Amino acid sequence: MTKIIGITGGIASGKSTVVAEIRKHGYQVIDADQVVHELQAKGGRLYQALCNWLGSEILQENGELDRKKLGQLIFSSKDMLEKSSRLQTGIIREELARRRDELAKTQDVFFMDIPLLIEYDYMEWFDDIWLVHLDEKTQLERLVMRNHFSKEEAKKRMASQMSTEAKKPYADKLLDNSGDLTELKAQINQLLQEL
């Protein structure tokens, strides 16, 4: 039987670093953010739904989604965030399930990186859930540096998600990313050896 492991964590927690290390060990990883980007590409199902909802103001001159503008609109209020969630969640879940089922046909163990795994109730999909966590101060600093957000914008993005502390009870394994890369890789390698 296939073992499916979910990877989750807050924005700028280090999920991509964890995924890159897991892939180096030869494991397949379905990346929910990548799936969303594909669905939001010109002509994709989410692209159509978002354009129908928000109109052409979310488009660049070349017709592609202006992700920065889209993000600013969606995170501008709780109401907009909830509307966006209702619109996109079903389409995303359907595509992730399709890809999960395809990979389960060929892999004994694989991973799915889903940032909002707990918030959108994907827990039952997984045999194990690995949570990447770090302290909020470091998370805020990394988000500001990585995304070139103002501190206020970064705080708004972090506040829109469930806190790491609230996610911990759902996790089977914790990956502490407060230290350096060597420490994180050692934790990942240990968990992979236990599979």
C-alpha positions as CSV (number, residue, x, y, z in Angstrom):
1,M,0.0,0.0,0.0
2,T,1.2,3.5,-0.8
3,K,2.3,5.8,2.0
4,I,1.5,9.4,1.4
5,I,3.1,12.1,3.6
6,G,1.8,15.7,3.8
7,I,4.2,18.5,4.3
8,T,2.8,21.8,5.6
9,G,3.9,25.0,7.5
10,G,3.3,28.7,7.4
11,I,4.4,31.1,4.7
12,A,8.2,31.4,4.6
13,S,8.6,28.5,7.0
14,G,11.0,26.6,4.7
15,K,8.7,24.1,3.0
16,S,10.4,24.6,-0.3
17,T,13.8,23.8,1.2
18,V,12.4,20.6,2.8
19,V,10.8,19.6,-0.5
20,A,14.1,20.2,-2.4
21,E,15.9,17.9,0.1
22,I,13.3,15.2,-0.1
23,R,13.5,15.3,-3.9
24,K,17.3,14.9,-3.7
25,H,16.6,11.5,-2.1
26,G,14.5,10.4,-5.1
27,Y,11.0,10.9,-3.7
28,Q,8.2,12.4,-5.8
29,V,6.5,15.5,-4.3
30,I,3.2,17.1,-5.5
31,D,3.6,20.8,-4.9
32,A,0.2,22.4,-4.3
33,D,1.5,25.9,-5.0
34,Q,2.8,24.7,-8.4
35,V,-0.5,23.1,-9.2
36,V,-2.3,26.4,-8.4
37,H,0.1,28.3,-10.7
38,E,-0.7,25.8,-13.5
39,L,-4.4,26.2,-12.9
40,Q,-4.0,30.0,-12.8
41,A,-2.0,30.1,-16.1
42,K,-3.7,31.8,-19.0
43,G,-6.6,29.5,-20.1
44,G,-6.5,27.4,-16.9
45,R,-9.6,26.6,-14.8
46,L,-8.6,29.0,-12.0
47,Y,-7.6,31.7,-14.4
48,Q,-11.1,31.6,-15.9
49,A,-12.8,31.6,-12.5
50,L,-10.7,34.5,-11.2
51,C,-11.3,36.6,-14.4
52,N,-15.0,36.0,-14.2
53,W,-15.0,37.2,-10.5
54,L,-12.5,40.1,-10.5
55,G,-12.4,41.1,-14.2
56,S,-9.5,42.3,-16.3
57,E,-8.0,44.5,-13.6
58,I,-6.1,41.4,-12.3
59,L,-4.4,40.9,-15.7
60,Q,-1.1,42.1,-17.0
61,E,-0.8,43.6,-20.5
62,N,0.1,40.2,-21.9
63,G,-3.1,38.6,-20.5
64,E,-1.4,36.6,-17.7
65,L,-2.5,37.0,-14.1
66,D,-0.8,39.8,-12.2
67,R,-0.1,37.8,-9.1
68,K,1.0,40.7,-7.1
69,K,-2.2,42.6,-7.8
70,L,-4.3,39.5,-7.3
71,G,-2.6,38.9,-3.9
72,Q,-3.1,42.4,-2.8
73,L,-6.8,42.2,-3.7
74,I,-7.4,38.8,-2.1
75,F,-5.6,39.7,1.1
76,S,-7.1,43.2,1.4
77,S,-10.0,42.0,3.6
78,K,-11.2,38.9,5.3
79,D,-14.3,39.0,3.1
80,M,-12.2,38.9,-0.1
81,L,-10.0,36.1,1.3
82,E,-13.1,34.0,2.1
83,K,-14.6,34.6,-1.4
84,S,-11.3,33.7,-3.0
85,S,-11.1,30.5,-0.9
86,R,-14.7,29.5,-1.8
87,L,-14.0,30.1,-5.5
88,Q,-10.7,28.3,-5.7
89,T,-10.8,25.5,-3.1
90,G,-13.0,23.0,-5.0
91,I,-11.0,23.3,-8.2
92,I,-7.7,22.9,-6.4
93,R,-8.8,19.9,-4.3
94,E,-10.1,18.1,-7.4
95,E,-6.8,18.6,-9.3
96,L,-4.7,17.6,-6.3
97,A,-6.8,14.4,-5.8
98,R,-6.3,13.5,-9.5
99,R,-2.5,13.9,-9.2
100,R,-2.4,12.0,-5.9
101,D,-4.4,9.1,-7.3
102,E,-2.1,9.0,-10.4
103,L,1.1,8.9,-8.3
104,A,-0.3,6.3,-5.9
105,K,-0.4,3.9,-8.9
106,T,3.4,4.0,-9.3
107,Q,5.0,5.1,-6.0
108,D,5.3,3.2,-2.7
109,V,6.0,6.5,-0.8
110,F,5.4,10.1,-2.0
111,F,4.8,13.5,-0.5
112,M,2.4,16.4,-1.0
113,D,3.4,19.9,-0.1
114,I,0.2,21.7,0.8
115,P,0.6,25.0,2.7
116,L,-3.0,25.1,3.9
117,L,-3.3,21.3,4.5
118,I,-4.9,21.7,7.9
119,E,-6.9,24.8,7.2
120,Y,-8.6,23.1,4.2
121,D,-9.0,19.7,5.9
122,Y,-6.7,17.5,3.8
123,M,-5.6,15.5,6.9
124,E,-7.4,12.4,6.0
125,W,-5.4,12.1,2.8
126,F,-2.2,11.4,4.7
127,D,-0.5,8.6,6.6
128,D,1.8,11.2,8.2
129,I,1.9,15.0,8.4
130,W,5.2,16.7,8.7
131,L,5.1,20.3,9.9
132,V,7.9,22.8,9.1
133,H,8.0,25.4,11.8
134,L,10.1,28.3,13.1
135,D,9.6,31.2,15.5
136,E,7.4,34.1,14.2
137,K,10.2,36.7,14.3
138,T,12.4,34.6,12.0
139,Q,9.4,33.8,9.8
140,L,8.6,37.5,9.4
141,E,12.2,38.4,8.6
142,R,12.4,35.7,6.0
143,L,9.1,36.7,4.4
144,V,10.1,40.3,4.1
145,M,13.4,39.3,2.6
146,R,12.1,36.6,0.2
147,N,9.0,38.4,-1.1
148,H,10.2,42.0,-0.7
149,F,7.1,42.8,1.3
150,S,6.8,45.6,3.8
151,K,6.7,44.5,7.4
152,E,3.0,45.4,7.5
153,E,2.2,43.3,4.3
154,A,4.2,40.4,5.7
155,K,2.3,40.5,9.0
156,K,-1.0,40.7,7.1
157,R,-0.1,37.5,5.1
158,M,1.0,35.7,8.3
159,A,-2.1,36.7,10.2
160,S,-4.3,35.3,7.4
161,Q,-3.0,31.8,8.1
162,M,-3.5,29.5,11.0
163,S,-0.5,29.9,13.5
164,T,2.2,27.3,13.6
165,E,1.4,26.6,17.3
166,A,-2.2,25.8,16.3
167,K,-1.0,23.4,13.6
168,K,1.3,21.4,15.9
169,P,-1.4,19.1,17.4
170,Y,-2.2,17.9,13.8
171,A,1.4,17.0,13.0
172,D,3.0,13.6,13.3
173,K,6.5,14.9,12.8
174,L,8.0,18.4,13.4
175,L,10.8,19.9,11.4
176,D,12.4,22.8,13.3
177,N,13.7,25.4,10.8
178,S,14.8,28.0,13.3
179,G,18.5,26.9,12.9
180,D,20.7,26.6,9.9
181,L,20.4,24.5,6.8
182,T,22.7,21.7,8.0
183,E,20.4,21.2,11.1
184,L,17.3,21.1,8.9
185,K,18.8,18.6,6.5
186,A,19.8,16.4,9.4
187,Q,16.2,16.3,10.6
188,I,14.9,15.5,7.2
189,N,17.4,12.7,6.6
190,Q,16.5,11.2,10.0
191,L,12.8,11.2,9.1
192,L,13.5,9.7,5.7
193,Q,15.5,6.9,7.3
194,E,12.5,6.1,9.5
195,L,10.2,5.5,6.5
